[in-house]
Amino acid sequence: MANLIQPVRGMNDILPDAERAWDAVESAAAELFGAYGYRRIRIPILEKTELFSRAIGELTDIVEKEMYTFADRNGDSLTMRPEATASVVRACLSHGLLHNRQQKLWCSGPMFRHEKPQKGRYRQFHQINIEALGHAEPEVDAELIVISARLWEELGVDMALEINSLGTPESRTGYKQALVDYFEKRRGDLDGDSLRRLQRNPLRILDSKNPAMQELIAGAPVLEDYLDLPSRDHFERVRTLLTDVGVDFTVNPRLVRGLDYYTRTVFEWVTDRLGAQSAVCSGGRYDGLVSQIGGRATPGVGWALGIERVVELMRDAGFDDAGHDPDIYVVGVGDQPQRECFAAAERLRAAVPGVRLVMGPPGGFRAQLRRADKSGARYALIVGDDELAAGKFSVKPLREDRAQELVPRDEIAGWLERELGRKQ
């Protein structure tokens, strides 16, 4: 064991016992997205580094500190994707999907950021993204938020919604100057990251997680006071639509989001149950992103959720990870009964679709029954020499106080369907 290779720090193994919760998240999302007309797109893990430096912004922590970037054999700078929205947009541009067309898309998979691992966040983490491209109307902003609210209801988790508007880049010009003026007068109270951002991107200061900065940030000018009229109208429409369908929210004037491409509506679903990292699902409108990475100006809006964090919340809410235990554990005692069990198991898998049926290793009768019980199976299907000669199977309930019974071999499929509640 001294030479055992350890996992890379922050690269988390997802073990089989967790699979039921992960499957619940992914299945619920896929069904819900399909009901709203969103189609799945699959994007590569590796992209050219320029995609993210252009899309996310040179002064973000992601680009400056967190990306996994390397030169390949041709000397190209490649990056393991730290987020998915830029890749979805790049894929649409690469394949002409935005030529006079709107797109509603979703994707899922691993992302990579070199940051401090913590509860619910790893250096390889997994996200589900949903994106609407070519849609400028506030109804789509509201639709995406409603989809996320429906997903939490389906999964049985509670979170709070915070929303804000960043306006347009033009309307933010005056606000940025007001921030610079405010923080310049308090330069001595700024930390190193804030000093670095002060002239080039002062909005980033509002995104600081440094506790020592929070009082100073709380006194800064408010972006809403600088919004242009169309942005105000857009934000008011989003709020009205959410209120109409009963989605509760809080307007958080300090919510600016961490990526450069956001405009107008931004939002986060937050919780106090995951430690310092409170955001579970974040998103907003990014009307400038497509042109930022080389396409024609195209509006867009979307969000991303962290699957690890959602799973943590599901467990906190009492989600039962059990459920992938087998229905049937097959016990064959002796060489010929083992052969019959192997063939019978295949016949049952074909005759009873969806049945979870496993065969353990050969062994003594008691040892095999112990393994059957530990497997979590509902029934042990037993074949010994006597059952083989009679053309029957013994079926022993393992989770109920019921007697073992003999079932003819040609009737076992129907018996199982009735017991497991499956239709013929």
N, C-alpha and C positions, 0 to 999 in steps of 0.2 A: 504493500500500500504506500510505501514511502515514495515510489516513483509514479504514483497516480497523477495523471494530468488533470489539473483543476480547470473549471470553466473560466472563460474570460470575464473579468469583473463587469457586472452590469448586463451581461448576456444571459438572460434567464431561461432555464428549462421550463417548459410547460408540460407537466406530467399528466398521465392519463386520467388521474382522479379529478383533474380540473376541467376535463374536456366537456362535460355536460353543461357547465356554465358558459364556456366559450361558445359552444354550439348554440345555446339559447340566444346569446347576443347576436351572433352572425345570422342565424335563421330568422329571428324576429326582424332584424334590420332588412334583410333581403326581401322578405315578404312585404314589409311596409313600404319600402322604396318602390317595389314593383306596382303596388296598389296606387301609387302617385305618378306612375309613368316614368320612373328613373331606370335607366339601363346600366348594366355593369360594364366597366372597362378595366382591363388589367394592364398595369404599367410596370416597366422594369425597375429594378432596385438601383441600378447604376445609371447616372446621367452625367452629362458634361458639367463640370463645376460652374461654368458661366451661367447655366440656367438658374441656379440657386443664388448666386451672387447678384444677378440682375433682378430676380424676382423678389427675394427676401430682403435684400438690402445689405450693403457692405458694412454698415455700422450696427448690425444686429449681433447679439450674442451668438446666435446660431452660426452665422458666417464667420465671425471673428474667432470663436472659441470651440464650437461644438461639432463641426462637420468632420466626418471621416473622409478625407480627401487623399488621393494618391495619383502618381503618374503611371500610366500603363506602359507597355513595351514600346508603343509608338510615340511616347512622350506626351500624350493627351492627359490633361488633368481631369480626373473622374471623381465623382462624389457619390457615396451611398446616400440615398435620398433621406433627408431629415424631415421632410413633409411631402404631401402628395399633390397639393393643388397645382403647383408649378408644373409637375410632371403631367397631370391631366390636361392642362392647357397646352403644353408642348405637344402631347400626343394628338390633340385636336388640330393643331396647326400643321403638324407633320403629315396628317392624312386628309387635310382639307375639310374637316367636319364642320367648320364654322362658316363656310361659304354660303351666305344668305340662309343659314339654318340656325335654329336654336338647338341646344343640347341639354338634356337632363341626364346626368351620369352619376355613378357611384363606384367606389373601389374600396378595397381593404388590403391590409398586408403590413409587413414590418417596416419601421422607420428607424433611423440611427442618429443618435446625438451623443457626443461625449460630454456628459454632464454627471453630476453627483447622483449615484443611484439612491433611490428612496422609495418609500412605500407607494406602490402603484405606478412607479416610473423607473424604467430601466434604460440602459444605453441602446439596447435593441428593444423597442416597444412596438405595439401594434395599434393601428388606427383603422377606423372606418370613416371614409370621406364621402360626402354627397355634394355635388356641384351642379349649378344651373347656369349655363353660358348663353349669352344673347338675350337675357331677360333683364330689363331695366326697371320693371314695375315693382312697387313696394309689396304687392300681393305675393310675389315669389319670396321676398325676404320673410314675410309672415308665414308662408307655407312651409319653408324649411324649418322655422322655429317650431311650428305646430307638429311637424313630423318628428322632431326630436322629443317633444313633450309626449306624443303618443308612444314613442319607443320606451320612455321611462315608465309609463303606465303599464305597458306590456311586460316589462321586466321587473316591475315591483320595486322600483327605487325612487327615492325622493331627492330632488335637488331644487335649488333656487335659481331663477333666471335673472341675469343682469343685462341690461341693454344700454346702448349709447349711440350717438351719431358722431362720426369724425368729419362730416361734411365733405367737400371736394378739396383737392390740393390747393386750388385757388383761394377758397375761403379760409384755409388753414394758415395762409401766409401771415395775416395780421395776428392770428393767435400765436403762432410761433414767435413772433417778435415780442408779444406781450410776455410770453414765458421767459424769453431771454432776458428781458428787462427785469422781471421779477427775480429770477435766480441769480442774475449778476449782482444784485444788491445783497444777496445772501451767499455769495461764492464761498465764504469760509465755512459754511455748513454743508457743502456738497461733498459727496464721496468721490472717489477716483473715476468711477464709471460715469457719474453725472457730469463731472467736469469735462470729460472727454466728449460727451454728447451735447454739451451746452450750445455750441455754435453750429454744429452740423445737423443735429436732429434732437431738439429739445423735448419733443413729445416723448422720447424714450425715457426721460427722467421720470415721467408720470408712471411708467411701467416698472419702476424700481421695486424690488422686494426687500430692500434694506430697511429693517424696522426703524433705524435711526433717521431715516429720510421721510417717514410717513407724515409727521406733523408739518414739516416744511411743504410737502406735496399738497396736503389738505388745504393750505392757504393760497395755493397758486390760482391764477385766473381759470375760469371755467370755459371749456370749448363751446358750449351751447350758446354763449353770448356772442360768438363770432361766426355762427353758421349763416350761410346765405339762405335766402328765402326758399329756393327749391329744395335744399337739404332739410330745412325745417318742415316743409310740407311733407316730404318723403317720410321723415321720422314720425311725424304725427300720424300719418296714414298707417304705418306699421303698428304703432301703439294702439290705434283704434281697432285694427283688424284683430290683434291679439286679444284685446278686451272683449270684442264681440264673440269670440269662441271660448272665452273663459280661461285663457292662459295668463297666469299671474306673472308679474315682472316688477323689477325695481330699476329705475333709471340711475345708472352709476356714472356720474360725469367724469370720473377718473379712469374709466375703462377705455384704453387706447389700443389694446392688442399689440402683440410683439412683432408683427411683420409689416414691412413697408407698403405692401400692396393694398391694404384695406382703405376703403372710402365709405362714407355715409354709415349705414347700419353696421354695428358690431355688437356681439353678444357672447356671453359665457353662461354655462350652467355650472354652478359651484356648490360645494359641500364643505362642511366642517369636520368630516369624518375621515379624511385622508391626510391629516397632518398639514404641513406647510403648503403643499401643492393642492389648492382648493378647486382648481378648474378641472372639470371632467370632459366637457364638450365646449369647443370654442369655434367661432366663425364670424362671418359677416360678408359685406359687399366688397368686391375688388374690381371696380370698373376700369381701373388703369392697368391691370396685370397683363392682359393679352397684348396690348401695344408695347408694354414694357419689355416683353421678350420677343418682339419682332412681328407681331400680327397687326391687323387693323383694329382700331378701337372697338372693343366689344365689352358690354357689361357682363358682370358675373357675380355670383353670390354662392356661398357654400359653408359647410362646417365640417369639423373632424372631431371624433370622440376617441378617447383612449380606452381600448378594450380592457387592459389590465385594471384600470380604475373602476370601470363599470362592474367588472366581475367582483372586485373588492366590495363595492357597495351592495351588490346582490347578496353576497355572503353575509354582510352586516345586517341585511334585511331578513335573513333567515332562509336564503335559497339552499335547497338540499342538493349537494353535489352527487348524491347517490342516484342511480337510475340507469347505469350502463351495465348493471349486473346481468348475468345470463338468465334466460328463462329456464333453460334445461341444462343440467350437467349429466353427461352420459357416462355410465359406469359399466365397464365390461370386465367380467371376471373369468379369465382363461383366454387361451389363444384364439379358439374359434369364436367365442362370444365377442372378443375384441374386433375380429374381422367383421362380424355381423353389425357391431356398433358403428364401425366406420362407414359401412354401406348405408345403414339405417339413418345415420346423421345426415348424409347427403340427400337421401330421399325426403327427409323431413324438411330440410332447408328449401328444397324445390317445391314441396307441397304446401308449406306454411310460410309464405313470404313475410320477411321481417322478424322471424323467430330468432332469438339469440340463443344459440346452442353451442356448447363447448364440450370437448373431450379432454379429459386429463390423461396423464401418463399411466401406463399399466402399473398394477400393484395389487396388494391384497384388498379384500373387500372393505374392511374397516378403514384402511388408510384412504381408499378412494372416496368413501362416504364422508370422511373428515374433510377432504379437499372440496367435495361438492358443497358441504355446508359453509366452508370458509369463502367459497366463490360468490356467495350471495344468491345463488340460483333458487328459483321457487320450487323446482322439482328435480329429483334425481331419477333418471331413466335407467333402469338396471337390467342387464342381460347376463345371465349365467347359464350353465349347462341346462338347468331345468327349464328356464324360459325359452332357450333355444329349441329344446325338444318339443315344447308345447306350442311354439309359434306365437308366443306372447311376450310382452314387456311388463316388468314390474315398474310402477310409477310411485315414488315415495314423495309426498309433500314435505318440504323442508321448512316452510314458514307458517304452516297451519297445523293444528292438532287434528289431523285426519289420518285415517288408516291407509296403509299402502294398498294398491289394487293392481290386479292383472288386467291388461288391455291387449286384445288380439293385435298382432302386428299390422294387419291391413286396416285396422280401425284407429291406429294411434294418431294419425294426422288429424282426423276429425275430432278426436278427444282433445288434442292439444289446442286446436282452434277454439273449441268451446271453452276450455279452461282459461285460455289467455284472452278471451273476449274478442277474438278476430272473426270476421265474417268469412263464410265459405267462398 
